[in-house]
Amino acid sequence: MADDGSNGGTAGSHDQTVALDLERLILDAPRRYTPYQAARAADVPMELATRFWRAMGFPDIGQSRALTDGDVIALRRLAGLVESGLLSESMAIQVARSTGQTTARLAGWQMDTFLENLTQSVEPGLTRADVAYPLVELLLPELEQFLVYVWRRQLAAVTGRVVQAAEDNEITSGRLAVGFADLVGFTRLSRRLEEEELGELVETFENTCSDLIAGQGGRVIKTLGDEILYVSEDPVTAAEIALSLIEALAEDDSIPALRVGMAFGTVTSRMGDVFGTTVNLASRLTSIAPKDAVLIDGEFAAALEQHGSVAPADADGPGLAEALSAAAGLPPAGGLPVYGPHAGFRFNLQPMWRRPVRGLGLVEPWLLSRRLRAQ
């Protein structure tokens, strides 16, 4: 950018110089190639190279000389995986897209956080741009090593689940317990809070939920500000997580009431996300759940019964609700009695009124609660 002699021009030129210096520091290489030159150096068709770059989330740059040796090496590696037969072209595109989306969010969060928190007390006469370079220079190697460590740990965990799935028909079938945890009245509350207060509330909610879910063996799929989606191969684990979330957040007066909806069934997993009727049902159950309560579907209730966490139903006798009622010594399920306060069982179930759910037909939810042990 040419300097027009104004202060704005000087400041703009300075910021641009700092940005280029930071880019060279982070990439550890100067700009050398146009996209066409990089594709030719990697021996990759330009069309495929463009698809890779777009999948990673990078914009089209025309024929600007903005790519480095690192870009050439990355192209060559992706193309090599395709040529060797380890990945199909479509799979390689998916690898590029999932990696790009995940790391873009991570990088954005890290830089926003670090530059905001670590440059607040900038000395007089210095700008954020002035302190950004030494800050990134110090953080870069540590963050890089930590990223590789966490990635390897996560890869080991996922690989273990895949290997186990080969000997576990339930997991192989793609059946998962899916849970949504949602803050009640968040939209209304967000109108009253200052931006900083709202940010702190969301951060507390996400951190508390994420730590609890991970600690008990579940997996966080994504967070959406006032909502968190998690899964578990084990319905009992998912149920315990849901009740623990309700209990933990109830102790924090600064956070609104929580409601959780869960369903159990076949789930499609793609690029770290989950899809399908089971996910949709869990979401719908969340929207109708009372505050500080957990609703589950019939499949989930049956899975808990099968695992011995609630009173069993007689397969040749009455339905689940009636069997649980009889086991508890309670009247038939004409009203809304609570089932399952029976020795040895972990949870209570209460059938709720059947109701139509948009796109899913008639659904009979079950209210899940923890069985209070006798003192």
Disulfide bonds with the S-S distance in Angstrom:
none
